[in-house]
């Protein structure tokens, strides 16, 4: 019997890694995308360059062409010291990885200084220059986590967990007119789809040890979380993603998220529909004695 190959188009994504100088972007790409060992003498990137990763399509069937998704992970070329990256770097971007150094509050503030229009902001640059009709996923990476003692409070000079929570929640819950609701221009009254479509993935990583924890927004929590999120200290709405323990696995999760989201963007990137992402399924909550009828 003749096997007829389906006419499946090749899938190629452009993903940019941005952030201030010295946060470890080149080593993250080397370890996570090139399979290299950490290089503590890594020189500053002088020219734009990319690494290529290939990931099997989750919906691929035997007999179909184009079994793999190809993603080019682009490193910046030194201009990040002044955030002078050309707008062409953001052109046709399907995904982005924003990196800061957990030991440097300044590198974190340059990701997102708040709702003020002044100051450096990698988030603002991404929103202003990327095409929302194809931008399918963004990951915030807290690098150099090997320098943090999990059993002790973080030193005051380090980025604090409540600061990270504030950023992640601002991106999700702020009205896009006055805040950074940014992947899509949906309205806040579209509750769960809007919040999920605007959420960033969040990774705590170490390029030195190639260790990584990934967190994604949970659908149930997104629908019920208290609007006064800025007063909370934990990652409201986020849950740890199983099966991600290395930088390469986190990059793979981002690529697959873009792939799933892209299938829902044919009607226009600003139209939030249904469940845009492959969501974490919350475990059913067992009823308490107070919930049970007498």
Secondary structure, 3 states (H helix, E strand, C coil): CCCCCCCCCCEEEEEEEECCCCCCHHHHHHHHCCCCCCCCCCCCCCCCEEEEEEEECCCCCCCCCCCEEEEEEEECCCHHHHCCCCHHHHCCCCEEEEEEECCCHHHHHCCCCCCCCCCCCHHHHHHHHCCCCCCCEEEEEEECHHHCCCCCCCCCCCCCHHHHHHHHHHHHHCCCCCCCCCCCCCCHHHHHHHHHHHCCEEEEEECCCCEEEEEEEEHHHHHHCCCCHHHCCCCCCEEECCCCCCHHHHHHHHHHHHHHHHCCCCCCCCCCCCCCCCCECCCCCCCCCCCCCC
